[in-house]
Amino acid sequence: MVFKPMDERDYRKLIKIVGWSLVKSGFDYNLLDEKGDYVCSIKITHGKKTKGGEIIAHCIQKTEKKFKERGFKWPPKKK
């Protein structure tokens, strides 16, 4: 499956559905699960002409892999 960069706001909405969160840590962000445990690091690009940042495609792929390891479906659906 080919992954595309995703808007940061949309990404935060999707991970919030399962109770996960993004926390700033130095250069990149840490993805934390519902218990507050570290899952992986996420890189967000910021351009001069864009309002917000975008999650790079490789990090979207990592997120999908971590979701599947924990038994969630990517992208999550509202219940």
N, C-alpha and C positions, 0 to 999 in steps of 0.2 A: 504494500500500500504506500502511495506517495503522500508525504506530509507537507503541508504548507504552513508558513508562519501564521500565528493567530494573534489577534488583538489582545492586549493584556487584560482589558476589562472583561472580555468574553471568557478568557481563560479562568480568571478569578471566579466568575459566576459558575462555571462548570465544576471547578474543584470544591466550591462552597456547598454544592448539592450533596456531596458525600462527607462534608465536614472537614475537608483539608484546607490548608492555608499557605500563603506565601509570606516569608519573612525576609527582610533585607539583611544581607550579611556581606559586608565589604563590597566586592565587585559584582557579585551576582546575588541571587535569591535562593533561599532554602525552601523546599517543599516539605511541609509537615503534615502528618496524618492526623486523624481525629484525636489521638492521644497526645499529640505534640511531639511525636518521635520523627526524626529525620528520615526522609524518603530519598531525595536526590537534590542536586543543585539545578537551578533553572537560570538561563541567560535571557535577558531582555534587552533588545536593541532599542536605541533612541536616536532618531534622526533629527536633522535640523528642520525639516519641513513637515514633520508629523507632530500631532498633539501628544499622543501617548506612545508607549513603546509596543513592540511586538515580541512575542515569544518565538524564538527561532525554531525551525522545523525539527531539528534534532532533539530538542527538549520536549516537543510534543510527542515524538516517538518514544522517548524515555518515560514520559508520563503514562502513555498507553500501556507500555510494558509493565510498569509498577501497578497500574490499575488491574490488569489481568492477573498478576501474581497474587493480588489480594482478593480476587473474585469479583471485581467490579467490571462493568462494561464501559468502554470509552466510545464516544462521549456519553456521560451519564444523562439519564432522562429524569425529569421531575416526577415524583411519585404521585 
